[in-house]
């Protein structure tokens, strides 16, 4: 049945009668007519041909169309004043936070650095009395007294042990390190003992610190390094005064 024929049920009844072995026994003339209409709709009948695509036309897929549009083009036509105002507020808040951090850095007496390559791979400058070097970070002692412990949103310390590892068992104010007359001493105020060279310093006690001695608290280990040049200069200045 060609494409020009009319869609009549009688034509398909005749086809079923003439070709009983071609179609399934349960196939009806109505089923054949519906299928034939679909073939004709998509130009798939024997006497139909598919029209060739014009070479001058370019068929774009979704990715090609998406690349032709940028975010700036979309925002230019849909400017939201409320959104722009919120973005400006966020930008000002971020700039204010950055400025505050820059001001805080200048006031810090203790600086935290990254791990070094070896045990003596960094030098202490002429503003640092000593340093506590751990596995991950190092703390520089740039004042004659620094506090040790665990920092919280409401309590700050110079040496925050939580930067080195698990510190939930360490007190907020675990202790202090003082420099006096060229010597360093550690006072322990926390409940957990601090081990210096393997010897415990319990709560309320203090001990002298030596160059390259090992401090340990709650499985966190640090090496205490003294800047001898800085200490000697301080002693000479005190004598001159």
Long-range contacts (C-beta under 8 A, 24 or more apart in sequence): 1-36, 1-45, 2-45, 2-46, 2-47, 3-40, 3-45, 3-47, 3-48, 4-47, 7-33, 7-36, 7-37, 9-33, 12-36, 109-141, 109-142, 109-143, 109-146, 109-158, 110-139, 110-140, 110-141, 110-142, 110-143, 110-146, 110-158, 110-159, 111-139, 111-140, 111-142, 112-137, 112-138, 112-139, 112-140, 112-160, 112-163, 113-137, 113-138, 113-140, 114-138, 119-223, 124-225, 124-227, 124-230, 126-229, 126-230, 126-233, 127-230, 128-227, 128-230, 129-179, 129-184, 129-226, 129-227, 129-230, 129-231, 129-234, 130-177, 130-179, 130-184, 130-209, 130-224, 130-225, 130-226, 130-227, 131-224, 131-225, 131-227, 132-159, 132-215, 132-222, 132-223, 132-224, 132-225, 133-222, 133-223, 133-225, 134-164, 134-165, 134-220, 134-221, 134-222, 134-223, 135-164, 135-165, 135-221, 136-163, 136-164, 136-165, 137-163, 137-164, 139-222, 141-177, 141-179, 144-178, 144-179, 144-180, 145-176, 145-177, 145-178, 145-179, 146-176, 146-177, 147-173, 147-175, 147-176, 148-173, 148-174, 148-175, 148-176, 148-177, 148-186, 149-173, 149-174, 149-175, 149-190, 150-174, 161-217, 161-218, 161-220, 164-220, 164-222, 165-219, 165-220, 166-218, 166-219, 166-220, 167-218, 167-220, 169-218, 170-217, 170-218, 170-220, 174-217, 177-209, 179-231, 179-234, 181-235, 181-238, 182-231, 182-232, 182-234, 182-235, 183-208, 184-208, 184-209, 184-224, 184-226, 185-209, 186-215, 192-217, 192-218, 193-217
